[in-house]
Amino acid sequence: MEIAERIVTKAHELFMRYGIRSVSMDEIANHLGMSKKTIYQFYADKDALVESVIGMEIADNEVQCAQHRSRSENPVHEIFLSVDMVQELLKNMNPSVMYDLEKYHSAAFRKLNEHKNRFIYDTIKSNLDQGVEMGLYRSDINTEILTAYRLGTVFLMFNPGVFPSDKYNLHQILEEMSDNFLCGIVTPKGLKLIQKYKQQRLKTKTTIV
């Protein structure tokens, strides 16, 4: 692994675990067993490193979304797979990451917003359009409005003013939002698929336990 890749990989791990603001460049250097001067040869400052970390996260998200789409059985299934993906991300994500990003690293936050408003928007919109075409989502829904709604509510869960981390669990918030979103747009045909995938998920959890 190249030095720059090692640095950004370790920074990503530490930021996700402890939050961005609480991790210093010195701590990253110590975890890597290298001098801070070496890090600065590749990244001018912490802002540049954070932006690179977000770039890596965005690239990974695009790959995973493409994989989910290719292996999903239908649009409803695709949403279940996407929720599973985000749940996995949340397992290792400090709740303060999004707040730190918005407050202290504006360039990286803008990059994330561009990804959200372009790639994630298009992914959601495509899912809704396909679901309507297949008769799984109601034909009377406004897919543009619901795309914006879905996008806004998913990122709302990271807002500590709305969902304080000492009161709400990100996993529960995501699952509750996703369940209600899907149940509000599906046809009876789509509802049967929701029930099917929930049963499959329950069986998987029971098997693991």
Secondary structure, 3 states (H helix, E strand, C coil): CCHHHHHHHHHHHHHHHHCCCCCCHHHHHHHHCCCHHHHHHHCCCHHHHHHHHHHHHHHHHHHHHHHHHHHCCCHHHHHHHHHHHHHHHHHCCCCCHHHHHHHHCHHHHHHHHHHHHHHHHHHHHHHHHHHHHCCCECCCCCHHHHHHHHHHHHHHCCCCCCCCCCCCCHHHHHHHHHHHHHHHHECHHHHHHHHHHHHHHHHHHHHHC
